[in-house]
């Protein structure tokens, strides 16, 4: 079963949830405030065969900026 990343619409807490692919887009309950959470796009880093970084964006999981200072 894959792990998906969610963000609570009330308290803005991010959390991971292990669930079937068929439920990946379904709303989830926030473990902190019990509010409704929606799935967000996850970012990751991978190494290519030459050691170069690929994918994943920079500082924040919510944008592709290389600096969180630009995320306001």
FIGU-10758 format. One line per 5 residues: number of its first residue (from 1); for each residue y, x, z of C-alpha. Coordinates in steps of 0.001 Angstrom, whole numbers, plus 500000, padded with zeros to 6 digits. Example, Ala and Ser with C-alpha at 12.3 -4.5 7.8 and 13.67 -1.06 7.14 Angstrom:
// FIGU-10758
1	495500/512300/507800 | 498940/513670/507140
// end
This chain:
// FIGU-10758
1	500000/500000/500000 | 503446/501417/499111 | 506305/501965/501531 | 509625/500299/500665 | 513103/500871/502110
6	515187/497943/503376 | 518683/497456/504821 | 519587/494673/507243 | 522377/492433/505988 | 523611/491876/509568
11	523457/495187/511470 | 523155/497452/508352 | 520152/499294/509847 | 517878/500966/507278 | 514120/500906/507794
16	510869/501416/505914 | 508164/498814/505534 | 504579/499164/504355 | 503727/496088/502288 | 501886/494976/499153
21	503674/495382/495824 | 503592/491603/495394 | 505882/491292/498459 | 508210/494217/497681 | 511205/492039/496733
26	510684/489443/499476 | 513221/489497/502319 | 512105/491329/505437 | 512960/490861/509111 | 515057/493626/510679
31	513175/495275/513571 | 516468/495774/515475 | 518377/492471/515289 | 515795/490202/513582 | 518294/489527/510772
36	517400/489288/507093 | 516998/492577/505240 | 516874/493261/501506 | 515066/496000/499656 | 517222/498914/498555
41	516577/501615/495988 | 514961/504621/497631 | 515804/508157/496613 | 513558/511169/496778 | 513502/514809/495825
46	510785/516426/493783 | 510253/520003/492669 | 509533/520742/489033 | 507018/523379/487987 | 509802/525981/487830
51	511069/525144/491326 | 514140/523260/490133 | 515177/520068/491898 | 514703/516828/490021 | 515727/513238/490692
56	517054/511844/493859 | 520846/511977/493885 | 522720/513902/496526 | 523836/513088/500016 | 523290/509362/500534
61	520435/507058/499622 | 522903/504367/498601 | 524647/506344/495840 | 524214/509316/493526 | 527149/511332/494865
66	526501/514873/496080 | 528855/514341/499025 | 528848/511531/501585 | 532626/511952/501851 | 532957/509937/498653
71	530915/506991/500015 | 533573/504774/501559
// end
